[in-house]
């Protein structure tokens, strides 16, 4: 490859900052050390795969969209819903344009298209990825509540109420009926309650 990939290399370092970028809404729930944007995006991608498969959409495409859905937060930080009331968020497409400027066009256009698809909320995969984003937040809220953060209930309820697909709603019901450590009990062969 003869193209200069230094812009891509810089972006990869930039993307790494999402491992330290905290999801700020959880601070309002009293969570002292909330999950990072990268941690949220990882599980969102897994959930997007599941929802898309159940909905008959392309699971790989939905996961691909979910991986990139918060990539702009390297530049904007994680602005929670209250913050957006006072400082409306930057257009993710505009931030992405700046992030990919100077990259080989084959890469830049692919990233721009992913972000535009996610933001348009029109393709089945984008709908599944968006539901995955909300469902992941709901699950994280349940986990935080189990750790004693009672105020996380607001995030559980709000996230649950924003789900749109049949599969995401059914999965949310199953998640709410399942304990956060039931997976461990099952793996160890322990009797379930």
N, C-alpha and C positions, 0 to 999 in steps of 0.2 A: 504494500500500500504506500503510495507516494504522498498522500495527503498528510499535512501536519496534524497530528492528533493531540497537540498540547492543549487545545481548547477542551477536548474530551477528557483529558487527564485532569484538568482543573475542575471540570464538572464532577468527576468522580470524587475528588476531595470535598467539593461542595456538598455533594449528596451525603457524604459521611457525617456532616454536621447534624443531620436528622437523628443520628443516634444519641445526640446530647440535647436535642430540642424537645423540651417537655410539653405535653399537652396541657395547656394552662387552665382549661375549664375545671380540671380536677382540683386545683388549688382552692377554688370556691367551695368545694365539697370537703375541704379540710385535709386532702391527701398531701402529705409532705413531699413525697418523692414520686410524682406520677410517672406513668409510662412515657416513653419517648414517641415522637412521631414515627420513627422507623419501626419500633415495636408494634405500634398500632397498624401501620401499613402492612407489615408481614402477616399478621393474623387476618386482616381485612382481605388480603389476596387469597388466603386459604378459604375463607368463608365465601368469597366471590366465586371460587371454583365450585363449591358445593351448591350454592344457590343456582348458578347458571346451569349446572348439570341437571338439577331437579326441574328447572324451568324450560329445558330444551334449548338453551342458548349455548354458545361456544364457551366452555369453561376456561380454556386457555386465554381467550381474548378478555374475558371478564377479569381474570387474575392479573393480566397484563395492565388493564386499566386501573385496577386497584393499587398495584405497585406504584404507579405514577401519580395517583390522585392527590397527594399532598406534597409532591416534590417541590412546589413553589415555596413552601414554608422555609426553605433554606434562606430565602431572601426576605420573607415577610414575618417569619416567626409564626407560631400558632396563635392566631387571634380567635379568642372564644366568642360565643354569641353575644355576650354583653359588650365586649370591646367593639364588635362590628356595628353595634348601635351608634357608637360615637365616632368611629373611624371606619367607614365602609371599606371592606377589603379590596385589595387590588384585584384586577381581572386576572385570573390564573393564566389565561391565554397570553396576556401581555407579559407577565413574569416569565413564562416559558419561552416566549420569543427572545427575551434578553438572555436567558440561561443558555439557549442553544445557538446564539449568534456566534458565527465563526466556526461552528462544527461542520464537518462534511455534510452536504445537503441531504444525503441519503439518511443520515442519523437525525439531523435537525427536523426534517419534514416528518419523520416517523414519530418523534416525540410531540411535535405540534399537533399532529393528527390524533394521537392518543388523548392528549389533554382536551382538545376540542370535542372529541367524541364523548368523553366523560362529562364535560361541562354541558353539553347539549341535552343530555338526559333522554335521548331518543332511541338509541339502539337497545335491543334486549340486553346486551352485555353491559352497557352503561347503567341500565336500570338495576341489574343484578349487582354490579360493583357498588352502586350507591346504597342499595339495601345492605350490602355487606359492611359498608362503612358504619351504618347505623346499628346493625346487629353487633358488630364488634364493640362499639361503644356501650351497648346494653350489657354485653357479657362482661366487659371490664368493670362496669358499674356494679354488677352482681358480685364480682370478685372483691372489689373495694368494700362493698357493704359487708361481705363476709369477714373482712379484716377489721371491721368496726367503724367504718366510715358511713354512718347512717344517712348523711346528706347525699350520698350517691344515689339514693332512690329517685331523686328528680331526674338524673341522667338516664336511669333505667326506664322510667315512665316516658320521658320525652323521646328517647330513641325508639322504644317499642311502638309508640304512636306514629312514627314517621315511616315505618316499613310499608312497602307497596305491593310486593309480589306475594302470591299465595304461599310459595315455598319458604320465603323469609318469615312470614307470619307463623307458619306451622313450626318452623325451626325455633322461632322465638318462644313459642309455647312449650316446646320440648326442653329448651334451655332453662326456662323458668321452673319447670317441674323436676329439674335435675340438680343435684348438689354439685358444687364446684370441685369436690374431691371424689365424686362417684366414679370417675374414670380410674382413680388409684385403687379404690376398693375393688372394682371389677378386675383390674389387672392383677391384683393380689389374690383374687378368688374369694374375697370376703363376702359375707352375706350382705345383700342390699336391704335397706329399710323399706 
